[in-house]
Amino acid sequence: MVRIQSLQQSTNIAKLPCAEGAAHNDWLRRHEDHCLQDTRVELRKQIMDWCDDPNSKCIFWLNGMAGTGKSTIARTIALELAEKKRLAASFFFTRGKKDVSHSDMFFTTIAAQLAISLPVLRASISDAIDNNAHIFKQGPREQWNQLILNPLKNAPTQSIQLVVVIDALDECDSMQDIQLILQLLAEAKDLATVRIKIFLTSRPEIPIFDGFRQLSSGAYQDFILYNIPLDTVNADISTFFVQKLLPLKAKHGLGTPWPGELIIEQLVERAAGLFIYAATTLRFIQDGIDGPGEQLSLILSATKSSLSATEHLDGIYTTLLQHSVLGKRSYQECVGRFKQVVGSIVVMFNTMPAGNLAQLLQIPTKMVSSTLDSLRSVLNVPEDESQPVRLFHLSFRNFLQDSQRCSDSRFQVDEKERHTSLFRKCMKHISQLQENICNLWGPGVLTTEIPDDTIQKAFHHTFNTHAVTGLITGGLGIHWHWRKISRLFGNFLNNTFYIGWRDLA
């Protein structure tokens, strides 16, 4: 009997919709960095002390501007907690990356991870699913209460404190959802038998500030990365450059001293406290076709040391684009290909693999691949060709779309123009669809009865939900919520029977 109950619990919990790429140790995040051992030492200690203190506040909010290393810190804290069996769950939001760009599966993903990290919750979570067959389609409050809060309230007393790590909450696509998530998470402070804390990172955006203002003062504490003395940050960035550049010296047989203390100091000065500058610089030096010595010289000669942090970041983006994109083909071909390929990736809500992007743009896959290969300093181009190409950091998107920052107009991306172009490409593909593209056994089959993988295979990932958004935001200038549009798009496909058999009567 016990074994049957355990099997039923496992079956129910397996039904929980889980966001792909949400967990800190997800396969899709295997190449993302963690803090080096000798960096962020004091901050990491402060966070872990908060985790250990039974009297500390329920939520620890780490906030800072883009590029200050929040996600790297969050990954490091999640890893340390996991090694100590203290990690309850983790969810890393990422703008433009399908499941983790919105909150639709946030609470179900957290519940699924809690069932693993805290097995005493399994029965209660399973019962909640049995008692409410529609829980997966209900709102955040219902999912929080039934799948997480109530199971925690009813759990036997636990001696250990567990932590949920949530990164980049500001990259969730709905400000209303962000504020509701904060409101619900704060309810964990009243738990008695199981002590759950939340470590959360975000940029200091007004909706998030407003969300925290609505909480009681006893619910959270915050830490602003900007308040860390610049000397401390510079020391960490210097350690980063030293430890990462020295292996290149041995690999490429560079002379001594390389890079040398003076060059390290110049790089640190240019970073001006932004870890994204350091990370982008390193990738540019590592991946350049001219060798690390020449790549480093390009960076040092490109900008003046007196510029601000953002201006230095813009300068390195400009340098790597001019060096990596221009000069290999005719001017028109370089610029046209860059804006077509990279511009599409920049504006897409859900990015796609290179091969699918080539199919959508109706250009050879080799052309897309060659364009992407030269930009690995700013683009995450997976070795697995089935995985989507993504930006390493949102600052690159912001740079390309801001004419004030991207001073070289050849690389500026017009969001409206790109959305409109991509929408037209999608509509052209739709117009070419044939009958029964899923090879169904006969007419009358509901699209809800067709497995998702069958539909995806038939469509080759071409129909991205961003396409209709391109029409609305790019073509008409009206801003609709993109998931609402995607549902309308899905209804359009269903009503025209493109997925299955078309009714020709």
Buried (B, 14 or more C-beta within 10 A) or exposed (E): EEEEEEEBBEEBBEEBBBBBBBBBEBEBBEEBBBBBEEBBBEBBEBBBEBBEEEEBBBBBBBBBBBBBBBBBBBBBBBBBBBEEEBBBBBBBBBBBBBBBBBBBBBBBBBBBBBBEBBEBBBBBBBBBBEEBEEBBEBEBEBBBBBBBBBBBBBBEEBEEBBBBBBBBBBBBBBBEBBBBBBBBBBBBBEBEEBBBBBBBBBBBBEBBEEBBEEBEEEBBEBBEBEEBEEEBBBBBBBBBBBEBBEEBBEEEEBEEEBBEEEBBBBBBBBBBBBBBBBBBBBBBBBBBEEEBBEBBBBBBEBBEEEBEBBBBBBBBBBBBBBBBBBEEEEEEEBBEBBBBBBBBBBBBBBBBBBBBBBBBBEBEBEBBBBBBBBBBBBBBBBEEEEBBBBBBBBBBBBBBBEEEBBEEEBBBBBBBBBBBBBBBBBEEBBEEBEEBBBEBEEEEBEBEEBEEEBBEEBBBBBBBBBBBBBBBBBBEEEEBBBBEBBEEBBEEBBEEBBBBBBEEE
